[in-house]
Amino acid sequence: MTGSVSDGTLRLEEVHRFPNLPVRVRGRLRWDVLGLFAGVLEGIRQAAQAGPVASIGVDGWAVDYALLDSDGEMLGNPLHYRDGRTHKAAARVQATVSASELYARTGIQFLPFNTIYQLASAAEAVQLGSASTLLLVPDLVAYWLTGNIAIERTNASTTQLLDARTGQWAVDLMERLGIPSRIFPALVEPGSRRGKLSLDIVADVGLPDAVPVVTVGSHDTASAVVAVPARGRNFAYIATGTWSLVGVELAAPLLSEASREANFTNEVGVDGTVRYLRNVMGLWVLQECLRRWRKAGLDVDFEDALHRAAEVTSLAAVVDVDDPALMAPGDMPERIGELCLRTGQTPPTSPVETIRCILDSLALAHRAAVADAARLSGLEVETVHVVGGGARNALLCQLTADACGLAVEAGPVEAAALGNVLVQARAAGFIQGGLDEMRAVGRASEIIRRYEPRGDQRVWSAAAARIRKTAP
């Protein structure tokens, strides 16, 4: 994506889109990071052809990492967080550091694929013992672009190895768990300069000189939250995509036992903020259903099916979208049906009914997370901002407004890219000020659609109770 700033507005343009497909090798699911880097270079090449490039910023997903040897060479393609190798790691970690102590130190919610559990599961691996450096995936790309090694702070917080109070690596925690602290490089802040594009890449992509690479909120959700077009602080956000990241923005972490039990996370945001949120299994469930139907030869036109799903009886069947059964790739429609039977409900019988079940269920999960975030933080939420891919799904946005009993403002769709560019633009001096000023530019640049809540909240409460009920 390229972004250009002019007269208080910012225009995004997609210049190159390429697939990100994991590869299963000898029973392990891995990221094709070399293929991704080739796509990055082609994107920079096309951006250079479109006009002058002032700077480059890299954001991506959390928790996954690459290991480098003492020469800076990568030791194998990174494993995918959905690989499943961490199933037993949590118990091993918590035998040494209790869940309560771990949360009080790091403020990060339990997810079985967090970096801490990935590293614990690899503690005896030859590769880890041979490593000199660990880089999270966006930092790996930045390293290949510049030759400079560092880890950006917003993404570092997702590892569950950063001290929530000091903002530094929890070295003693690493040592207790047998994780080598020596492999963790220095931390850098969003808005700082990572370095310049290396000369070999400059020549390869056709740029006239070494463009600076600016550190942004390299966790894509951190960048997306920068782009939330909010006024003031009384808002919740839902960054939608494969996951739904549902929460509020705070000035300091909440490390209480009640917060841990509610499975809320305190991830670092841009400008020292805290992204107090819960990970909800998002549109992944729907995406996997679509893949399964296509594999089975069913011609499901998603836009048409979505339109027809709006006419299906609401809340006919709902499931817990965060059930572990929905985590891994596979036959998602069948798993949804099994979850319905387990809770005494009639499973959906068609793709359209399944889509409505997923969207109703996702709206219920949004409702619970927004309510818990408000209750635990004491923040009076007035508006829910839906950003990311789900912002273009009108049915999901309306159902979320109905479920939460709050107005939903949807957009921008490309929130992570917008937030990335806003931080770069501020670093270059095109925007003055903090988050409010950056959000004002984003707000002036995007069309935001508003959805008012409809119906009776009691029907959503009753549906939520059905999820928790076990069939006789």
C-alpha positions in Angstrom: 0.0 0.0 0.0 1.1 3.5 -0.6 -0.2 6.5 1.3 0.0 10.2 0.4 -0.8 13.1 2.7 -2.1 16.4 1.4 -4.3 19.2 3.0 -5.1 17.3 6.1 -6.2 14.1 4.4 -4.5 10.8 3.5 -5.1 8.7 0.4 -4.3 5.0 0.3 -3.7 3.1 -2.8 -3.1 -0.7 -3.2 -0.1 -1.3 -5.5 0.5 -5.0 -5.1 -1.4 -7.9 -3.5 0.1 -11.3 -3.1 -0.9 -14.5 -1.3 0.2 -15.6 2.2 -0.2 -19.3 2.2 1.3 -21.5 4.9 3.0 -24.7 3.8 2.9 -28.1 5.7 6.3 -29.8 5.7 6.8 -33.1 7.5 3.8 -32.6 9.7 4.7 -29.0 10.6 2.8 -25.9 9.4 5.3 -23.2 8.4 5.1 -19.6 6.9 6.7 -19.1 3.5 8.5 -16.0 4.6 10.8 -16.0 1.6 7.8 -15.9 -0.7 6.4 -13.1 1.4 9.6 -11.1 1.2 9.6 -11.5 -2.6 6.1 -10.0 -2.5 7.3 -7.1 -0.3 10.1 -6.3 -2.8 7.7 -6.4 -5.7 5.4 -4.1 -3.9 8.2 -1.6 -3.2 9.3 -1.9 -6.9 5.8 -1.0 -8.1 5.5 1.8 -5.5 8.8 3.2 -6.8 7.4 3.2 -10.4 4.3 5.1 -9.2 6.1 8.0 -7.7 8.7 9.2 -5.1 8.8 7.2 -1.9 9.5 9.1 1.3 9.6 6.2 3.7 8.6 2.6 4.3 6.9 1.0 7.3 6.3 -2.7 8.0 3.5 -4.2 10.1 2.3 -7.8 10.3 0.9 -10.4 12.7 2.0 -11.2 16.2 3.7 -14.0 18.2 5.5 -15.9 15.4 9.2 -15.6 15.1 12.3 -16.5 13.1 15.7 -17.5 14.5 19.0 -16.2 13.1 22.4 -17.7 13.5 25.6 -15.7 14.4 26.0 -14.7 10.7 22.4 -13.3 10.6 21.1 -16.1 8.5 17.7 -17.5 9.1 17.5 -21.0 10.7 14.6 -22.5 8.9 11.2 -21.0 7.9 9.1 -19.9 10.9 6.5 -22.2 12.3 2.8 -21.1 12.1 1.0 -20.3 15.3 -1.8 -22.8 14.2 0.8 -25.6 14.0 -0.4 -27.2 17.2 3.0 -28.0 18.7 2.2 -25.9 21.8 -0.6 -28.0 23.2 1.4 -29.3 26.1 3.6 -26.3 26.6 1.2 -24.3 28.7 1.1 -26.9 31.4 4.9 -27.1 31.5 5.2 -23.3 31.7 2.6 -23.0 34.5 4.4 -25.7 36.5 7.2 -23.2 36.8 5.3 -19.9 36.7 1.7 -19.9 37.7 -0.9 -18.4 35.4 -1.6 -15.6 38.0 2.1 -14.7 38.3 2.6 -14.7 34.6 -0.3 -12.4 34.1 0.7 -10.1 36.9 4.2 -9.7 35.2 3.2 -9.5 31.5 -0.5 -8.6 31.4 -1.0 -10.9 28.4 -4.0 -13.1 28.0 -3.6 -16.9 27.7 -3.5 -18.1 24.2 -1.9 -21.5 23.6 0.2 -20.2 20.7 1.8 -17.1 22.5 5.5 -16.9 21.8 6.3 -17.9 25.4 4.6 -21.3 24.7 6.2 -21.7 21.3 9.6 -21.2 22.8 8.9 -23.5 25.7 7.8 -26.2 23.3 11.1 -25.7 21.4 13.3 -25.6 24.6 15.2 -28.8 23.7 15.4 -28.2 19.9 18.8 -27.9 18.3 17.7 -24.9 16.3 16.9 -22.8 19.4 20.2 -23.8 21.0 22.1 -22.7 17.9 20.3 -19.3 17.6 21.9 -16.0 18.2 18.8 -13.8 17.6 15.0 -14.0 17.6 13.0 -11.7 15.4 9.2 -11.4 15.2 8.0 -11.6 11.6 7.6 -7.9 10.9 11.0 -7.3 12.4 12.5 -10.0 10.2 11.2 -8.2 7.1 12.6 -4.9 8.5 16.0 -6.6 9.1 16.1 -7.9 5.6 15.3 -4.4 4.3 17.9 -2.5 6.3 20.3 -5.0 7.9 19.4 -3.6 11.4 18.3 -5.9 14.1 15.7 -4.8 16.7 12.2 -5.7 17.9 9.4 -3.1 17.9 7.7 -2.7 21.2 4.0 -3.1 20.3 4.6 -6.5 18.9 7.1 -7.5 21.6 4.3 -7.1 24.1 2.4 -10.0 22.4 5.2 -12.5 23.2 4.2 -12.7 26.9 7.8 -12.1 27.7 7.7 -8.3 28.2 7.3 -6.9 31.7 4.0 -4.9 31.6 5.2 -2.4 34.3 8.8 -1.7 33.2 8.3 -2.2 29.4 11.5 -4.2 29.2 12.2 -7.9 28.5 11.4 -10.1 31.6 14.8 -11.7 31.6 14.4 -13.5 34.9 11.2 -15.0 33.6 12.9 -16.2 30.5 15.7 -17.8 32.6 13.3 -19.6 34.9 11.6 -21.2 31.8 14.8 -22.1 30.1 14.3 -19.6 27.3 17.7 -18.0 26.3 17.4 -14.2 27.0 20.5 -13.6 24.9 18.6 -14.1 21.7 16.2 -11.1 22.4 17.5 -7.9 20.7 16.9 -4.3 21.8 13.5 -2.8 21.7 12.5 0.2 19.4 9.6 2.6 19.5 7.0 3.3 16.9 7.9 6.5 15.0 11.7 5.9 15.3 13.9 5.4 12.3 14.9 1.7 11.8 17.5 2.5 9.2 17.8 3.0 5.5 17.0 0.5 2.7 20.1 -1.4 1.9 21.9 -0.5 -1.3 21.4 -3.9 -2.9 17.6 -3.6 -2.4 17.7 0.0 -3.6 19.2 -1.2 -6.9 16.9 -4.2 -7.1 13.6 -2.2 -6.7 14.6 0.8 -8.8 14.6 3.5 -6.2 16.9 6.5 -6.8 18.3 6.4 -3.2 18.2 4.7 0.2 14.8 5.4 1.5 14.4 5.4 5.4 12.5 2.5 7.0 10.4 3.9 9.8 9.3 1.8 12.8 5.5 1.8 13.0 3.2 -0.2 15.2 4.5 -3.4 13.7 1.7 -5.5 15.3 -1.0 -4.9 12.7 -3.6 -4.4 15.4 -1.5 -1.6 16.9 -1.5 0.1 13.6 -5.2 -0.5 13.1 -6.0 1.1 16.5 -4.1 4.2 15.5 -6.5 4.5 12.5 -9.7 4.2 14.6 -11.6 7.4 13.7 -12.7 8.1 17.3 -13.2 11.4 19.0 -12.3 11.4 22.6 -11.7 8.3 24.7 -15.1 6.7 25.4 -15.0 4.2 22.6 -14.5 0.5 22.1 -12.9 -0.9 18.9 -13.2 -4.2 17.0 -10.3 -4.8 14.6 -11.8 -7.4 12.4 -10.1 -9.9 10.1 -9.0 -13.5 10.7 -9.4 -12.5 14.4 -11.6 -10.0 16.0 -9.6 -7.9 18.5 -12.2 -6.4 20.8 -11.2 -3.8 23.5 -10.6 -0.3 24.7 -7.6 2.1 24.8 -6.2 2.8 28.2 -3.3 4.8 29.7 -2.0 2.0 31.9 -2.3 -1.8 32.1 -4.9 -3.6 34.2 -3.2 -6.6 35.9 -5.9 -7.8 38.3 -6.9 -11.4 38.8 -10.4 -10.5 37.5 -8.8 -9.2 34.3 -6.9 -12.4 33.9 -9.9 -14.6 34.5 -11.8 -12.6 31.8 -8.9 -13.4 29.4 -8.1 -9.8 28.6 -4.7 -8.8 27.3 -2.7 -5.6 27.9 -0.8 -5.1 24.6 1.3 -2.0 24.1 -0.1 0.6 21.7 1.4 3.5 19.8 2.4 6.5 22.0 2.5 4.5 25.2 -1.1 3.5 25.2 -2.4 0.1 26.2 -4.6 -2.0 24.0 -6.8 -3.7 26.5 -8.6 -6.3 24.5 -9.7 -9.9 24.1 -8.9 -12.0 21.1 -12.1 -13.4 19.6 -12.0 -16.0 16.8 -13.0 -13.8 14.0 -13.8 -14.2 10.3 -11.4 -17.2 10.3 -14.4 -19.5 10.9 -16.3 -18.1 7.9 -13.2 -18.1 5.7 -12.5 -21.8 6.6 -16.2 -22.7 5.8 -15.9 -21.0 2.4 -12.7 -23.0 1.7 -14.4 -26.3 2.7 -17.4 -25.6 0.5 -15.3 -24.8 -2.5 -13.2 -27.9 -1.9 -16.4 -29.9 -1.9 -17.4 -28.4 -5.2 -20.2 -26.2 -3.9 -20.6 -22.9 -5.8 -21.2 -20.5 -2.9 -21.3 -16.9 -4.1 -20.4 -15.1 -0.9 -22.0 -11.8 -1.6 -25.3 -13.4 -2.6 -25.1 -15.8 0.4 -24.5 -12.8 2.7 -27.5 -11.0 1.3 -29.7 -14.1 1.8 -28.3 -14.7 5.3 -29.8 -11.3 6.3 -33.2 -12.8 5.6 -32.6 -16.0 7.7 -34.3 -16.1 11.2 -31.9 -14.4 13.6 -30.2 -16.4 16.4 -31.7 -19.7 15.2 -28.4 -21.4 16.2 -25.4 -19.9 17.8 -22.0 -21.3 18.9 -19.0 -20.2 21.0 -16.7 -19.0 18.2 -13.8 -19.3 20.6 -14.3 -23.0 21.2 -10.9 -24.9 20.6 -12.7 -27.1 18.0 -12.7 -24.1 15.7 -9.0 -23.2 15.9 -7.4 -25.5 13.4 -8.0 -25.8 9.6 -10.5 -28.4 8.6 -14.2 -29.2 8.1 -15.5 -26.1 9.8 -19.2 -26.5 8.8 -19.2 -30.0 10.4 -17.6 -28.7 13.6 -20.2 -25.9 13.8 -22.9 -28.5 13.5 -21.3 -30.6 16.2 -21.2 -27.6 18.6 -24.9 -26.9 18.0 -25.8 -30.5 18.8 -23.6 -30.4 21.9 -25.7 -27.4 23.2 -29.1 -28.9 22.2 -29.6 -26.8 19.1 -30.6 -27.8 15.6 -27.5 -27.3 13.3 -27.7 -25.2 10.2 -28.5 -27.2 7.1 -27.2 -24.9 4.3 -24.3 -22.6 3.6 -26.6 -19.6 4.0 -27.8 -20.8 7.4 -24.2 -21.5 8.5 -23.1 -18.0 7.5 -25.9 -16.5 9.6 -25.0 -18.8 12.5 -21.4 -17.6 12.3 -22.3 -13.9 12.1 -24.8 -14.1 14.9 -22.3 -16.0 17.1 -19.5 -13.5 16.3 -21.8 -10.6 17.2 -22.5 -12.3 20.5 -18.7 -12.7 21.1 -18.3 -9.0 20.3 -21.1 -8.1 22.8 -19.5 -10.1 25.6 -16.0 -8.6 25.0 -17.2 -5.0 24.8 -19.3 -5.4 28.0 -16.3 -7.0 29.8 -13.9 -4.4 28.7 -16.1 -1.6 29.9 -16.8 -3.4 33.2 -13.2 -4.2 34.0 -11.8 -0.8 32.9 -14.5 1.4 34.2 -14.7 3.1 30.8 -18.2 4.3 29.7 -18.3 3.1 26.1 -20.5 5.2 23.9 -19.5 4.0 20.4 -18.1 0.8 19.0 -15.7 1.3 16.1 -15.4 -1.6 13.7 -12.3 -1.4 11.5 -10.6 -3.9 9.2 -12.1 -6.3 6.7 -15.3 -6.8 8.8 -16.2 -3.1 8.3 -17.4 -3.9 4.8 -19.7 -6.6 6.1 -22.9 -4.7 6.7 -24.7 -7.6 8.3 -22.0 -8.2 10.8 -21.8 -4.5 11.7 -25.6 -4.3 12.2 -25.7 -7.4 14.2 -22.8 -6.1 16.4 -24.8 -2.9 17.0 -27.9 -4.9 17.9 -26.0 -7.2 20.2 -24.0 -4.5 22.0 -26.9 -2.1 22.2 -24.5 0.6 21.0 -24.0 2.5 17.8 -21.4 1.0 15.5 -19.2 3.1 13.2 -17.7 1.0 10.5 -14.4 1.9 8.7 -11.7 2.2 7.6 -11.4 -1.2 6.0 -7.6 -0.9 5.5 -7.1 0.2 9.0 -3.7 -1.4 9.6 -2.3 0.2 6.4 -3.8 3.6 7.3 -2.3 3.5 10.8 1.0 2.4 9.5 1.1 5.4 7.1 -0.2 7.9 9.7 2.8 7.0 12.0 5.2 7.4 9.0 3.6 10.7 8.0 4.0 12.1 11.6 7.6 10.9 11.7 8.2 12.8 8.4 6.6 16.0 9.8 3.5 15.9 7.7 1.3 15.5 10.8 1.9 17.4 14.1 0.7 16.0 17.4 -0.4 12.8 18.9 -3.1 10.1 18.4 -5.9 12.7 18.3 -4.3 14.6 15.4 -3.5 11.4 13.5 -7.0 10.1 14.0 -8.4 13.5 12.8 -6.5 13.0 9.5 -7.7 9.4 9.2 -11.3 10.5 9.9 -11.2 13.2 7.2 -9.9 10.6 4.8 -12.4 7.8 5.1 -16.1 7.2 4.6 -17.5 6.0 7.9 -20.9 4.2 8.0 -23.0 4.3 11.2 -25.3 1.5 12.4 -27.8 2.2 15.2 -28.9 -0.7 17.5 -32.3 -2.4 16.9 -34.4 -4.8 18.9 -34.5 -6.1 22.4 -31.3 -6.9 24.3 -33.1 -9.7 26.1 -33.1 -11.9 23.0 -29.3 -11.6 22.8 -29.0 -12.5 26.5 -31.1 -15.6 25.9 -29.0 -16.6 22.9 -25.8 -16.2 25.0 -27.2 -18.6 27.6 -27.9 -21.2 25.0 -24.2 -21.3 24.1 -23.3 -22.2 27.7 -25.9 -24.9 28.0 -24.9 -28.5 27.5 -27.4 -30.8 25.8 -28.8 -33.6 28.0 
